[in-house]
Structures are given as structure tokens and as C-alpha cells.
Amino acid sequence: LNVGYILTGEWLEYSVNVASTGRYDLDLRVATNGAGKTMHVEVGGVNVSGPISIPNTGGFQTWQTITAPNINLTQGE
């Protein structure tokens, strides 16, 4: 999925089926042509990641993987 031109306040929703309760690292593929970008991850409407800095990759198709570590997920959907 290649999502582009996200503005402040916009969001995406995904469903996951967690095999077992635990802490997981979430790898994110990002690309941006600007500095100072951030995002966060919510589970059940709760911010579970805190601010995640998105690096300036130099272009909208110049991708980099960043990791949001230790996301606590509970077993189930």
C-alpha cells in the first residue's frame, strides 16, 4: 500500500490478528521530502507508541524503514 500526501489530523485504520499477547516491533516503510514529520500508533484509540519521528528521505519514492519498538498488543483481533 502506497499512501501519499497525508495531512495533519488524517489517519489510517488497519485490523490485525495477534497470535499471542506481547510486545512487538512495528517496521514502517516511509518516504518524505521534508523534515520535522511525526506520527504515532494507536491501538483501541490509545496512543501506544508516542511520537515517531519520520526522517527526510529526500523524496516521496525514496523509502526507508523505521521501527516503532515495543508496541504492546493483546491476543486476538
PQR file with spaces between the fields and no chain letter, atoms N, CA, C, O and H, PARSE charges and radii, in Angstrom:
ATOM       1  N    LEU     1       0.857   -1.177    0.000 -0.4000 1.5000
ATOM       2  CA   LEU     1       0.000    0.000    0.000 -0.0000 2.0000
ATOM       3  C    LEU     1       0.891    1.225    0.000  0.5500 1.7000
ATOM       4  O    LEU     1       1.756    1.359    0.866 -0.5500 1.4000
ATOM       5  N    ASN     2       0.700    2.105   -0.938 -0.4000 1.5000
ATOM       6  CA   ASN     2       1.460    3.326   -1.059 -0.0000 2.0000
ATOM       7  C    ASN     2       0.498    4.479   -0.803  0.5500 1.7000
ATOM       8  O    ASN     2      -0.300    4.824   -1.675 -0.5500 1.4000
ATOM       9  H    ASN     2      -0.002    1.996   -1.641  0.4000 1.0000
ATOM      10  N    VAL     3       0.565    5.078    0.387 -0.4000 1.5000
ATOM      11  CA   VAL     3      -0.326    6.168    0.773 -0.0000 2.0000
ATOM      12  C    VAL     3       0.473    7.461    0.712  0.5500 1.7000
ATOM      13  O    VAL     3       1.566    7.540    1.272 -0.5500 1.4000
ATOM      14  H    VAL     3       1.213    4.797    1.095  0.4000 1.0000
ATOM      15  N    GLY     4      -0.058    8.467    0.042 -0.4000 1.5000
ATOM      16  CA   GLY     4       0.687    9.702   -0.108 -0.0000 2.0000
ATOM      17  C    GLY     4      -0.076   10.929    0.337  0.5500 1.7000
ATOM      18  O    GLY     4      -1.304   10.934    0.420 -0.5500 1.4000
ATOM      19  H    GLY     4      -0.947    8.403   -0.413  0.4000 1.0000
ATOM      20  N    TYR     5       0.682   11.959    0.618 -0.4000 1.5000
ATOM      21  CA   TYR     5       0.159   13.294    0.911 -0.0000 2.0000
ATOM      22  C    TYR     5      -0.785   13.313    2.105  0.5500 1.7000
ATOM      23  O    TYR     5      -1.885   13.860    2.029 -0.5500 1.4000
ATOM      24  H    TYR     5       1.680   11.955    0.550  0.4000 1.0000
ATOM      25  N    ILE     6      -0.353   12.717    3.197 -0.4000 1.5000
ATOM      26  CA   ILE     6      -1.150   12.708    4.420 -0.0000 2.0000
ATOM      27  C    ILE     6      -0.950   14.036    5.135  0.5500 1.7000
ATOM      28  O    ILE     6       0.177   14.505    5.292 -0.5500 1.4000
ATOM      29  H    ILE     6       0.541   12.272    3.259  0.4000 1.0000
ATOM      30  N    LEU     7      -2.039   14.630    5.562 -0.4000 1.5000
ATOM      31  CA   LEU     7      -2.007   15.916    6.242 -0.0000 2.0000
ATOM      32  C    LEU     7      -2.257   15.729    7.738  0.5500 1.7000
ATOM      33  O    LEU     7      -2.742   14.683    8.169 -0.5500 1.4000
ATOM      34  H    LEU     7      -2.955   14.249    5.435  0.4000 1.0000
ATOM      35  N    THR     8      -1.928   16.734    8.510 -0.4000 1.5000
ATOM      36  CA   THR     8      -2.161   16.716    9.949 -0.0000 2.0000
ATOM      37  C    THR     8      -3.623   16.384   10.233  0.5500 1.7000
ATOM      38  O    THR     8      -4.532   16.976    9.650 -0.5500 1.4000
ATOM      39  H    THR     8      -1.534   17.583    8.160  0.4000 1.0000
ATOM      40  N    GLY     9      -3.832   15.437   11.128 -0.4000 1.5000
ATOM      41  CA   GLY     9      -5.177   15.054   11.523 -0.0000 2.0000
ATOM      42  C    GLY     9      -5.754   13.889   10.734  0.5500 1.7000
ATOM      43  O    GLY     9      -6.767   13.317   11.137 -0.5500 1.4000
ATOM      44  H    GLY     9      -3.094   14.956   11.602  0.4000 1.0000
ATOM      45  N    GLU    10      -5.130   13.527    9.619 -0.4000 1.5000
ATOM      46  CA   GLU    10      -5.612   12.382    8.855 -0.0000 2.0000
ATOM      47  C    GLU    10      -5.074   11.098    9.485  0.5500 1.7000
ATOM      48  O    GLU    10      -4.052   11.121   10.170 -0.5500 1.4000
ATOM      49  H    GLU    10      -4.307   13.992    9.291  0.4000 1.0000
ATOM      50  N    TRP    11      -5.767    9.975    9.252 -0.4000 1.5000
ATOM      51  CA   TRP    11      -5.353    8.718    9.859 -0.0000 2.0000
ATOM      52  C    TRP    11      -5.740    7.551    8.967  0.5500 1.7000
ATOM      53  O    TRP    11      -6.582    7.670    8.077 -0.5500 1.4000
ATOM      54  H    TRP    11      -6.597    9.957    8.696  0.4000 1.0000
ATOM      55  N    LEU    12      -5.100    6.426    9.232 -0.4000 1.5000
ATOM      56  CA   LEU    12      -5.393    5.161    8.551 -0.0000 2.0000
ATOM      57  C    LEU    12      -5.757    4.143    9.614  0.5500 1.7000
ATOM      58  O    LEU    12      -5.274    4.221   10.744 -0.5500 1.4000
ATOM      59  H    LEU    12      -4.416    6.330    9.956  0.4000 1.0000
ATOM      60  N    GLU    13      -6.613    3.179    9.258 -0.4000 1.5000
ATOM      61  CA   GLU    13      -7.008    2.137   10.204 -0.0000 2.0000
ATOM      62  C    GLU    13      -6.732    0.772    9.599  0.5500 1.7000
ATOM      63  O    GLU    13      -7.081    0.510    8.448 -0.5500 1.4000
ATOM      64  H    GLU    13      -7.005    3.116    8.340  0.4000 1.0000
ATOM      65  N    TYR    14      -6.109   -0.087   10.374 -0.4000 1.5000
ATOM      66  CA   TYR    14      -5.803   -1.451    9.956 -0.0000 2.0000
ATOM      67  C    TYR    14      -6.292   -2.407   11.031  0.5500 1.7000
ATOM      68  O    TYR    14      -6.319   -2.057   12.211 -0.5500 1.4000
ATOM      69  H    TYR    14      -5.825    0.126   11.309  0.4000 1.0000
ATOM      70  N    SER    15      -6.678   -3.608   10.633 -0.4000 1.5000
ATOM      71  CA   SER    15      -7.029   -4.670   11.577 -0.0000 2.0000
ATOM      72  C    SER    15      -5.899   -5.688   11.585  0.5500 1.7000
ATOM      73  O    SER    15      -5.329   -6.010   10.543 -0.5500 1.4000
ATOM      74  H    SER    15      -6.657   -3.893    9.674  0.4000 1.0000
ATOM      75  N    VAL    16      -5.582   -6.188   12.775 -0.4000 1.5000
ATOM      76  CA   VAL    16      -4.565   -7.226   12.904 -0.0000 2.0000
ATOM      77  C    VAL    16      -5.109   -8.339   13.790  0.5500 1.7000
ATOM      78  O    VAL    16      -5.947   -8.103   14.660 -0.5500 1.4000
ATOM      79  H    VAL    16      -6.045   -5.926   13.622  0.4000 1.0000
ATOM      80  N    ASN    17      -4.622   -9.556   13.557 -0.4000 1.5000
ATOM      81  CA   ASN    17      -4.959  -10.687   14.398 -0.0000 2.0000
ATOM      82  C    ASN    17      -3.673  -11.089   15.113  0.5500 1.7000
ATOM      83  O    ASN    17      -2.763  -11.645   14.498 -0.5500 1.4000
ATOM      84  H    ASN    17      -3.941   -9.748   12.850  0.4000 1.0000
ATOM      85  N    VAL    18      -3.600  -10.809   16.409 -0.4000 1.5000
ATOM      86  CA   VAL    18      -2.399  -11.032   17.208 -0.0000 2.0000
ATOM      87  C    VAL    18      -2.414  -12.466   17.741  0.5500 1.7000
ATOM      88  O    VAL    18      -3.345  -12.866   18.440 -0.5500 1.4000
ATOM      89  H    VAL    18      -4.339  -10.358   16.909  0.4000 1.0000
ATOM      90  N    ALA    19      -1.381  -13.230   17.407 -0.4000 1.5000
ATOM      91  CA   ALA    19      -1.306  -14.641   17.810 -0.0000 2.0000
ATOM      92  C    ALA    19      -1.137  -14.809   19.309  0.5500 1.7000
ATOM      93  O    ALA    19      -1.745  -15.699   19.905 -0.5500 1.4000
ATOM      94  H    ALA    19      -0.624  -12.906   16.839  0.4000 1.0000
ATOM      95  N    SER    20      -0.316  -13.962   19.927 -0.4000 1.5000
ATOM      96  CA   SER    20      -0.134  -14.052   21.381 -0.0000 2.0000
ATOM      97  C    SER    20       0.204  -12.683   21.942  0.5500 1.7000
ATOM      98  O    SER    20       0.881  -11.877   21.303 -0.5500 1.4000
ATOM      99  H    SER    20       0.177  -13.239   19.443  0.4000 1.0000
ATOM     100  N    THR    21      -0.284  -12.438   23.148 -0.4000 1.5000
ATOM     101  CA   THR    21      -0.046  -11.168   23.824 -0.0000 2.0000
ATOM     102  C    THR    21       1.454  -10.957   24.022  0.5500 1.7000
ATOM     103  O    THR    21       2.177  -11.874   24.411 -0.5500 1.4000
ATOM     104  H    THR    21      -0.834  -13.093   23.667  0.4000 1.0000
ATOM     105  N    GLY    22       1.903   -9.749   23.752 -0.4000 1.5000
ATOM     106  CA   GLY    22       3.316   -9.436   23.957 -0.0000 2.0000
ATOM     107  C    GLY    22       3.672   -8.078   23.397  0.5500 1.7000
ATOM     108  O    GLY    22       2.805   -7.306   22.989 -0.5500 1.4000
ATOM     109  H    GLY    22       1.315   -9.003   23.436  0.4000 1.0000
ATOM     110  N    ARG    23       4.957   -7.802   23.386 -0.4000 1.5000
ATOM     111  CA   ARG    23       5.488   -6.553   22.833 -0.0000 2.0000
ATOM     112  C    ARG    23       6.069   -6.855   21.460  0.5500 1.7000
ATOM     113  O    ARG    23       6.802   -7.827   21.281 -0.5500 1.4000
ATOM     114  H    ARG    23       5.662   -8.430   23.717  0.4000 1.0000
ATOM     115  N    TYR    24       5.735   -6.018   20.505 -0.4000 1.5000
ATOM     116  CA   TYR    24       6.147   -6.221   19.129 -0.0000 2.0000
ATOM     117  C    TYR    24       6.798   -4.952   18.586  0.5500 1.7000
ATOM     118  O    TYR    24       6.452   -3.839   18.981 -0.5500 1.4000
ATOM     119  H    TYR    24       5.139   -5.229   20.650  0.4000 1.0000
ATOM     120  N    ASP    25       7.741   -5.143   17.679 -0.4000 1.5000
ATOM     121  CA   ASP    25       8.325   -4.028   16.942 -0.0000 2.0000
ATOM     122  C    ASP    25       7.557   -3.874   15.641  0.5500 1.7000
ATOM     123  O    ASP    25       7.318   -4.857   14.938 -0.5500 1.4000
ATOM     124  H    ASP    25       8.022   -6.047   17.357  0.4000 1.0000
ATOM     125  N    LEU    26       7.172   -2.660   15.319 -0.4000 1.5000
ATOM     126  CA   LEU    26       6.439   -2.367   14.094 -0.0000 2.0000
ATOM     127  C    LEU    26       7.380   -1.669   13.124  0.5500 1.7000
ATOM     128  O    LEU    26       7.823   -0.550   13.383 -0.5500 1.4000
ATOM     129  H    LEU    26       7.366   -1.862   15.890  0.4000 1.0000
ATOM     130  N    ASP    27       7.688   -2.324   12.004 -0.4000 1.5000
ATOM     131  CA   ASP    27       8.520   -1.729   10.970 -0.0000 2.0000
ATOM     132  C    ASP    27       7.646   -0.943   10.008  0.5500 1.7000
ATOM     133  O    ASP    27       6.639   -1.453    9.515 -0.5500 1.4000
ATOM     134  H    ASP    27       7.328   -3.233   11.794  0.4000 1.0000
ATOM     135  N    LEU    28       8.025    0.278    9.746 -0.4000 1.5000
ATOM     136  CA   LEU    28       7.266    1.181    8.885 -0.0000 2.0000
ATOM     137  C    LEU    28       8.132    1.607    7.711  0.5500 1.7000
ATOM     138  O    LEU    28       9.274    2.022    7.904 -0.5500 1.4000
ATOM     139  H    LEU    28       8.843    0.692   10.146  0.4000 1.0000
ATOM     140  N    ARG    29       7.604    1.510    6.503 -0.4000 1.5000
ATOM     141  CA   ARG    29       8.314    1.994    5.311 -0.0000 2.0000
ATOM     142  C    ARG    29       7.801    3.401    5.040  0.5500 1.7000
ATOM     143  O    ARG    29       6.613    3.600    4.785 -0.5500 1.4000
ATOM     144  H    ARG    29       6.676    1.173    6.346  0.4000 1.0000
ATOM     145  N    VAL    30       8.697    4.368    5.098 -0.4000 1.5000
ATOM     146  CA   VAL    30       8.304    5.766    4.971 -0.0000 2.0000
ATOM     147  C    VAL    30       9.129    6.464    3.897  0.5500 1.7000
ATOM     148  O    VAL    30      10.249    6.060    3.587 -0.5500 1.4000
ATOM     149  H    VAL    30       9.662    4.206    5.305  0.4000 1.0000
ATOM     150  N    ALA    31       8.556    7.507    3.345 -0.4000 1.5000
ATOM     151  CA   ALA    31       9.251    8.360    2.387 -0.0000 2.0000
ATOM     152  C    ALA    31       8.662    9.755    2.504  0.5500 1.7000
ATOM     153  O    ALA    31       7.443    9.921    2.542 -0.5500 1.4000
ATOM     154  H    ALA    31       7.646    7.836    3.597  0.4000 1.0000
ATOM     155  N    THR    32       9.531   10.754    2.559 -0.4000 1.5000
ATOM     156  CA   THR    32       9.058   12.136    2.599 -0.0000 2.0000
ATOM     157  C    THR    32      10.143   13.065    2.082  0.5500 1.7000
ATOM     158  O    THR    32      11.335   12.760    2.134 -0.5500 1.4000
ATOM     159  H    THR    32      10.522   10.619    2.528  0.4000 1.0000
ATOM     160  N    ASN    33       9.706   14.171    1.596 -0.4000 1.5000
ATOM     161  CA   ASN    33      10.621   15.176    1.089 -0.0000 2.0000
ATOM     162  C    ASN    33      10.550   16.403    1.985  0.5500 1.7000
ATOM     163  O    ASN    33      10.328   17.520    1.518 -0.5500 1.4000
ATOM     164  H    ASN    33       8.738   14.419    1.554  0.4000 1.0000
ATOM     165  N    GLY    34      10.742   16.178    3.278 -0.4000 1.5000
ATOM     166  CA   GLY    34      10.678   17.283    4.227 -0.0000 2.0000
ATOM     167  C    GLY    34      11.053   16.821    5.613  0.5500 1.7000
ATOM     168  O    GLY    34      10.929   15.642    5.944 -0.5500 1.4000
ATOM     169  H    GLY    34      10.922   15.270    3.658  0.4000 1.0000
ATOM     170  N    ALA    35      11.506   17.746    6.413 -0.4000 1.5000
ATOM     171  CA   ALA    35      11.937   17.449    7.781 -0.0000 2.0000
ATOM     172  C    ALA    35      10.814   17.755    8.771  0.5500 1.7000
ATOM     173  O    ALA    35       9.859   18.462    8.449 -0.5500 1.4000
ATOM     174  H    ALA    35      11.606   18.704    6.144  0.4000 1.0000
ATOM     175  N    GLY    36      10.945   17.214    9.972 -0.4000 1.5000
ATOM     176  CA   GLY    36      10.036   17.543   11.060 -0.0000 2.0000
ATOM     177  C    GLY    36       8.723   16.789   11.055  0.5500 1.7000
ATOM     178  O    GLY    36       7.773   17.214   11.711 -0.5500 1.4000
ATOM     179  H    GLY    36      11.721   16.640   10.234  0.4000 1.0000
ATOM     180  N    LYS    37       8.643   15.694   10.341 -0.4000 1.5000
ATOM     181  CA   LYS    37       7.401   14.907   10.281 -0.0000 2.0000
ATOM     182  C    LYS    37       7.353   13.923   11.446  0.5500 1.7000
ATOM     183  O    LYS    37       8.380   13.361   11.826 -0.5500 1.4000
ATOM     184  H    LYS    37       9.415   15.348    9.807  0.4000 1.0000
ATOM     185  N    THR    38       6.172   13.713   12.011 -0.4000 1.5000
ATOM     186  CA   THR    38       5.972   12.728   13.070 -0.0000 2.0000
ATOM     187  C    THR    38       4.649   12.003   12.848  0.5500 1.7000
ATOM     188  O    THR    38       3.779   12.456   12.103 -0.5500 1.4000
ATOM     189  H    THR    38       5.337   14.170   11.702  0.4000 1.0000
ATOM     190  N    MET    39       4.530   10.869   13.517 -0.4000 1.5000
ATOM     191  CA   MET    39       3.282   10.107   13.527 -0.0000 2.0000
ATOM     192  C    MET    39       3.223    9.352   14.845  0.5500 1.7000
ATOM     193  O    MET    39       4.174    9.394   15.625 -0.5500 1.4000
ATOM     194  H    MET    39       5.237   10.501   14.121  0.4000 1.0000
ATOM     195  N    HIS    40       2.129    8.670   15.099 -0.4000 1.5000
ATOM     196  CA   HIS    40       2.044    7.777   16.255 -0.0000 2.0000
ATOM     197  C    HIS    40       1.126    6.618   15.903  0.5500 1.7000
ATOM     198  O    HIS    40       0.382    6.669   14.924 -0.5500 1.4000
ATOM     199  H    HIS    40       1.356    8.636   14.465  0.4000 1.0000
ATOM     200  N    VAL    41       1.193    5.566   16.722 -0.4000 1.5000
ATOM     201  CA   VAL    41       0.379    4.367   16.533 -0.0000 2.0000
ATOM     202  C    VAL    41      -0.619    4.289   17.686  0.5500 1.7000
ATOM     203  O    VAL    41      -0.256    4.446   18.852 -0.5500 1.4000
ATOM     204  H    VAL    41       1.798    5.524   17.517  0.4000 1.0000
ATOM     205  N    GLU    42      -1.869    4.046   17.341 -0.4000 1.5000
ATOM     206  CA   GLU    42      -2.905    3.851   18.349 -0.0000 2.0000
ATOM     207  C    GLU    42      -3.451    2.436   18.256  0.5500 1.7000
ATOM     208  O    GLU    42      -3.582    1.879   17.166 -0.5500 1.4000
ATOM     209  H    GLU    42      -2.163    3.919   16.393  0.4000 1.0000
ATOM     210  N    VAL    43      -3.764    1.865   19.400 -0.4000 1.5000
ATOM     211  CA   VAL    43      -4.452    0.579   19.472 -0.0000 2.0000
ATOM     212  C    VAL    43      -5.686    0.801   20.339  0.5500 1.7000
ATOM     213  O    VAL    43      -5.577    1.185   21.504 -0.5500 1.4000
ATOM     214  H    VAL    43      -3.657    2.318   20.286  0.4000 1.0000
ATOM     215  N    GLY    44      -6.848    0.559   19.767 -0.4000 1.5000
ATOM     216  CA   GLY    44      -8.088    0.773   20.508 -0.0000 2.0000
ATOM     217  C    GLY    44      -8.275    2.223   20.923  0.5500 1.7000
ATOM     218  O    GLY    44      -8.871    2.498   21.964 -0.5500 1.4000
ATOM     219  H    GLY    44      -6.936    0.247   18.821  0.4000 1.0000
ATOM     220  N    GLY    45      -7.768    3.161   20.112 -0.4000 1.5000
ATOM     221  CA   GLY    45      -7.911    4.581   20.404 -0.0000 2.0000
ATOM     222  C    GLY    45      -6.905    5.128   21.391  0.5500 1.7000
ATOM     223  O    GLY    45      -7.000    6.287   21.794 -0.5500 1.4000
ATOM     224  H    GLY    45      -7.284    2.937   19.265  0.4000 1.0000
ATOM     225  N    VAL    46      -5.931    4.303   21.794 -0.4000 1.5000
ATOM     226  CA   VAL    46      -4.911    4.721   22.762 -0.0000 2.0000
ATOM     227  C    VAL    46      -3.556    4.817   22.066  0.5500 1.7000
ATOM     228  O    VAL    46      -3.141    3.883   21.380 -0.5500 1.4000
ATOM     229  H    VAL    46      -5.854    3.361   21.467  0.4000 1.0000
ATOM     230  N    ASN    47      -2.871    5.934   22.239 -0.4000 1.5000
ATOM     231  CA   ASN    47      -1.540    6.118   21.678 -0.0000 2.0000
ATOM     232  C    ASN    47      -0.577    5.177   22.400  0.5500 1.7000
ATOM     233  O    ASN    47      -0.313    5.342   23.591 -0.5500 1.4000
ATOM     234  H    ASN    47      -3.207    6.693   22.797  0.4000 1.0000
ATOM     235  N    VAL    48      -0.053    4.184   21.666 -0.4000 1.5000
ATOM     236  CA   VAL    48       0.825    3.183   22.280 -0.0000 2.0000
ATOM     237  C    VAL    48       2.289    3.349   21.883  0.5500 1.7000
ATOM     238  O    VAL    48       3.146    2.603   22.356 -0.5500 1.4000
ATOM     239  H    VAL    48      -0.267    4.050   20.698  0.4000 1.0000
ATOM     240  N    SER    49       2.580    4.312   21.027 -0.4000 1.5000
ATOM     241  CA   SER    49       3.954    4.474   20.556 -0.0000 2.0000
ATOM     242  C    SER    49       4.608    5.764   20.996  0.5500 1.7000
ATOM     243  O    SER    49       5.835    5.845   21.036 -0.5500 1.4000
ATOM     244  H    SER    49       1.883    4.918   20.643  0.4000 1.0000
ATOM     245  N    GLY    50       3.824    6.774   21.327 -0.4000 1.5000
ATOM     246  CA   GLY    50       4.388    8.103   21.498 -0.0000 2.0000
ATOM     247  C    GLY    50       4.784    8.626   20.126  0.5500 1.7000
ATOM     248  O    GLY    50       4.553    7.953   19.122 -0.5500 1.4000
ATOM     249  H    GLY    50       2.827    6.708   21.294  0.4000 1.0000
ATOM     250  N    PRO    51       5.373    9.808   20.066 -0.5600 1.5000
ATOM     251  CA   PRO    51       5.726   10.370   18.759  0.2800 2.0000
ATOM     252  C    PRO    51       6.836    9.568   18.074  0.5500 1.7000
ATOM     253  O    PRO    51       7.835    9.206   18.695 -0.5500 1.4000
ATOM     254  N    ILE    52       6.638    9.301   16.793 -0.4000 1.5000
ATOM     255  CA   ILE    52       7.628    8.599   15.975 -0.0000 2.0000
ATOM     256  C    ILE    52       8.135    9.606   14.948  0.5500 1.7000
ATOM     257  O    ILE    52       7.353   10.115   14.144 -0.5500 1.4000
ATOM     258  H    ILE    52       5.826    9.595   16.288  0.4000 1.0000
ATOM     259  N    SER    53       9.419    9.897   14.964 -0.4000 1.5000
ATOM     260  CA   SER    53       9.999   10.837   14.010 -0.0000 2.0000
ATOM     261  C    SER    53      10.165   10.174   12.656  0.5500 1.7000
ATOM     262  O    SER    53      10.697    9.068   12.558 -0.5500 1.4000
ATOM     263  H    SER    53      10.054    9.484   15.617  0.4000 1.0000
ATOM     264  N    ILE    54       9.709   10.853   11.611 -0.4000 1.5000
ATOM     265  CA   ILE    54       9.853   10.379   10.242 -0.0000 2.0000
ATOM     266  C    ILE    54      11.002   11.153    9.608  0.5500 1.7000
ATOM     267  O    ILE    54      10.920   12.375    9.484 -0.5500 1.4000
ATOM     268  H    ILE    54       9.278   11.751   11.690  0.4000 1.0000
ATOM     269  N    PRO    55      12.063   10.474    9.208 -0.5600 1.5000
ATOM     270  CA   PRO    55      13.218   11.178    8.653  0.2800 2.0000
ATOM     271  C    PRO    55      12.940   11.703    7.239  0.5500 1.7000
ATOM     272  O    PRO    55      12.117   11.149    6.511 -0.5500 1.4000
ATOM     273  N    ASN    56      13.627   12.758    6.870 -0.4000 1.5000
ATOM     274  CA   ASN    56      13.567   13.260    5.499 -0.0000 2.0000
ATOM     275  C    ASN    56      14.363   12.292    4.641  0.5500 1.7000
ATOM     276  O    ASN    56      15.588   12.223    4.746 -0.5500 1.4000
ATOM     277  H    ASN    56      14.296   13.209    7.461  0.4000 1.0000
ATOM     278  N    THR    57      13.667   11.543    3.792 -0.4000 1.5000
ATOM     279  CA   THR    57      14.343   10.542    2.958 -0.0000 2.0000
ATOM     280  C    THR    57      14.789   11.126    1.629  0.5500 1.7000
ATOM     281  O    THR    57      15.485   10.458    0.864 -0.5500 1.4000
ATOM     282  H    THR    57      12.673   11.599    3.707  0.4000 1.0000
ATOM     283  N    GLY    58      14.400   12.358    1.343 -0.4000 1.5000
ATOM     284  CA   GLY    58      14.844   13.013    0.132 -0.0000 2.0000
ATOM     285  C    GLY    58      13.903   12.891   -1.045  0.5500 1.7000
ATOM     286  O    GLY    58      14.209   13.385   -2.131 -0.5500 1.4000
ATOM     287  H    GLY    58      13.835   12.900    1.965  0.4000 1.0000
ATOM     288  N    GLY    59      12.764   12.243   -0.858 -0.4000 1.5000
ATOM     289  CA   GLY    59      11.805   12.136   -1.952 -0.0000 2.0000
ATOM     290  C    GLY    59      10.644   11.239   -1.582  0.5500 1.7000
ATOM     291  O    GLY    59      10.742   10.410   -0.676 -0.5500 1.4000
ATOM     292  H    GLY    59      12.515   11.842    0.024  0.4000 1.0000
ATOM     293  N    PHE    60       9.549   11.415   -2.291 -0.4000 1.5000
ATOM     294  CA   PHE    60       8.331   10.667   -1.987 -0.0000 2.0000
ATOM     295  C    PHE    60       8.367    9.221   -2.451  0.5500 1.7000
ATOM     296  O    PHE    60       7.465    8.451   -2.123 -0.5500 1.4000
ATOM     297  H    PHE    60       9.470   12.088   -3.026  0.4000 1.0000
ATOM     298  N    GLN    61       9.378    8.838   -3.197 -0.4000 1.5000
ATOM     299  CA   GLN    61       9.575    7.439   -3.580 -0.0000 2.0000
ATOM     300  C    GLN    61      10.955    6.943   -3.151  0.5500 1.7000
ATOM     301  O    GLN    61      11.442    5.931   -3.656 -0.5500 1.4000
ATOM     302  H    GLN    61      10.111    9.464   -3.464  0.4000 1.0000
ATOM     303  N    THR    62      11.579    7.659   -2.218 -0.4000 1.5000
ATOM     304  CA   THR    62      12.857    7.242   -1.640 -0.0000 2.0000
ATOM     305  C    THR    62      12.545    6.703   -0.250  0.5500 1.7000
ATOM     306  O    THR    62      12.396    7.465    0.705 -0.5500 1.4000
ATOM     307  H    THR    62      11.183    8.481   -1.808  0.4000 1.0000
ATOM     308  N    TRP    63      12.449    5.393   -0.148 -0.4000 1.5000
ATOM     309  CA   TRP    63      11.908    4.730    1.037 -0.0000 2.0000
ATOM     310  C    TRP    63      12.986    4.381    2.054  0.5500 1.7000
ATOM     311  O    TRP    63      14.138    4.119    1.710 -0.5500 1.4000
ATOM     312  H    TRP    63      12.570    4.773   -0.924  0.4000 1.0000
ATOM     313  N    GLN    64      12.572    4.388    3.314 -0.4000 1.5000
ATOM     314  CA   GLN    64      13.438    3.992    4.428 -0.0000 2.0000
ATOM     315  C    GLN    64      12.573    3.250    5.446  0.5500 1.7000
ATOM     316  O    GLN    64      11.411    3.599    5.650 -0.5500 1.4000
ATOM     317  H    GLN    64      11.636    4.602    3.594  0.4000 1.0000
ATOM     318  N    THR    65      13.135    2.240    6.075 -0.4000 1.5000
ATOM     319  CA   THR    65      12.412    1.517    7.125 -0.0000 2.0000
ATOM     320  C    THR    65      12.778    2.103    8.480  0.5500 1.7000
ATOM     321  O    THR    65      13.956    2.242    8.806 -0.5500 1.4000
ATOM     322  H    THR    65      14.079    1.956    5.910  0.4000 1.0000
ATOM     323  N    ILE    66      11.769    2.444    9.262 -0.4000 1.5000
ATOM     324  CA   ILE    66      11.987    2.865   10.646 -0.0000 2.0000
ATOM     325  C    ILE    66      11.201    1.902   11.528  0.5500 1.7000
ATOM     326  O    ILE    66      10.266    1.250   11.062 -0.5500 1.4000
ATOM     327  H    ILE    66      10.812    2.332    8.997  0.4000 1.0000
ATOM     328  N    THR    67      11.573    1.813   12.787 -0.4000 1.5000
ATOM     329  CA   THR    67      10.938    0.861   13.698 -0.0000 2.0000
ATOM     330  C    THR    67      10.330    1.581   14.892  0.5500 1.7000
ATOM     331  O    THR    67      10.978    2.405   15.537 -0.5500 1.4000
ATOM     332  H    THR    67      12.332    2.342   13.166  0.4000 1.0000
ATOM     333  N    ALA    68       9.073    1.254   15.174 -0.4000 1.5000
ATOM     334  CA   ALA    68       8.414    1.677   16.409 -0.0000 2.0000
ATOM     335  C    ALA    68       8.517    0.481   17.359  0.5500 1.7000
ATOM     336  O    ALA    68       7.791   -0.500   17.194 -0.5500 1.4000
ATOM     337  H    ALA    68       8.546    0.585   14.650  0.4000 1.0000
ATOM     338  N    PRO    69       9.410    0.552   18.352 -0.5600 1.5000
ATOM     339  CA   PRO    69       9.672   -0.623   19.191  0.2800 2.0000
ATOM     340  C    PRO    69       8.656   -0.801   20.324  0.5500 1.7000
ATOM     341  O    PRO    69       8.005    0.145   20.767 -0.5500 1.4000
ATOM     342  N    ASN    70       8.552   -2.051   20.769 -0.4000 1.5000
ATOM     343  CA   ASN    70       7.823   -2.392   21.995 -0.0000 2.0000
ATOM     344  C    ASN    70       6.357   -1.953   22.009  0.5500 1.7000
ATOM     345  O    ASN    70       5.880   -1.373   22.984 -0.5500 1.4000
ATOM     346  H    ASN    70       9.080   -2.820   20.409  0.4000 1.0000
ATOM     347  N    ILE    71       5.659   -2.238   20.921 -0.4000 1.5000
ATOM     348  CA   ILE    71       4.219   -1.956   20.879 -0.0000 2.0000
ATOM     349  C    ILE    71       3.506   -3.109   21.586  0.5500 1.7000
ATOM     350  O    ILE    71       3.601   -4.258   21.154 -0.5500 1.4000
ATOM     351  H    ILE    71       6.047   -2.710   20.128  0.4000 1.0000
ATOM     352  N    ASN    72       2.797   -2.805   22.666 -0.4000 1.5000
ATOM     353  CA   ASN    72       2.108   -3.826   23.448 -0.0000 2.0000
ATOM     354  C    ASN    72       0.792   -4.192   22.767  0.5500 1.7000
ATOM     355  O    ASN    72      -0.088   -3.347   22.601 -0.5500 1.4000
ATOM     356  H    ASN    72       2.720   -1.872   23.017  0.4000 1.0000
ATOM     357  N    LEU    73       0.666   -5.472   22.372 -0.4000 1.5000
ATOM     358  CA   LEU    73      -0.544   -5.961   21.722 -0.0000 2.0000
ATOM     359  C    LEU    73      -1.122   -7.129   22.505  0.5500 1.7000
ATOM     360  O    LEU    73      -0.387   -7.955   23.048 -0.5500 1.4000
ATOM     361  H    LEU    73       1.380   -6.159   22.507  0.4000 1.0000
ATOM     362  N    THR    74      -2.443   -7.187   22.556 -0.4000 1.5000
ATOM     363  CA   THR    74      -3.149   -8.253   23.247 -0.0000 2.0000
ATOM     364  C    THR    74      -3.652   -9.266   22.230  0.5500 1.7000
ATOM     365  O    THR    74      -4.087   -8.892   21.141 -0.5500 1.4000
ATOM     366  H    THR    74      -3.039   -6.517   22.115  0.4000 1.0000
ATOM     367  N    GLN    75      -3.596  -10.532   22.576 -0.4000 1.5000
ATOM     368  CA   GLN    75      -4.027  -11.610   21.695 -0.0000 2.0000
ATOM     369  C    GLN    75      -5.444  -11.372   21.196  0.5500 1.7000
ATOM     370  O    GLN    75      -6.319  -10.946   21.949 -0.5500 1.4000
ATOM     371  H    GLN    75      -3.242  -10.835   23.461  0.4000 1.0000
ATOM     372  N    GLY    76      -5.658  -11.654   19.909 -0.4000 1.5000
ATOM     373  CA   GLY    76      -6.969  -11.517   19.296 -0.0000 2.0000
ATOM     374  C    GLY    76      -6.975  -10.474   18.211  0.5500 1.7000
ATOM     375  O    GLY    76      -5.929   -9.936   17.847 -0.5500 1.4000
ATOM     376  H    GLY    76      -4.947  -12.000   19.296  0.4000 1.0000
ATOM     377  N    GLU    77      -8.151  -10.187   17.692 -0.4000 1.5000
ATOM     378  CA   GLU    77      -8.290   -9.186   16.636 -0.0000 2.0000
ATOM     379  C    GLU    77      -8.431   -7.810   17.211  0.5500 1.7000
ATOM     380  O    GLU    77      -8.559   -6.839   16.465 -0.5500 1.4000
ATOM     381  H    GLU    77      -9.000  -10.624   17.988  0.4000 1.0000
